[in-house]
């Protein structure tokens, strides 16, 4: 979730707001494959209960977001969506 202050109305309703947002992006360094998988699963579990998950995904795909979990998808999953 962007933290630049330019929130769209739907972003205010996002389940990822708050301290749990840390799981939506990789740490600065040294994340192993298993750690990444678990972090992404935690983030996606938050997305599963989010009322704006569809809007979030649309936003991320629309702007070509290449980092983090957005709309219940990771970078690779969004690339596949863009290829369809």
ABEGO torsion letter per residue (X at the ends): XBAAGBBBAAAAABAABEAAAAAABBBABGBBAAAAAAAAAAAAAAAAABAAAAAAAAAAAAAGBABEBBGGBBAAAAAAAAAX
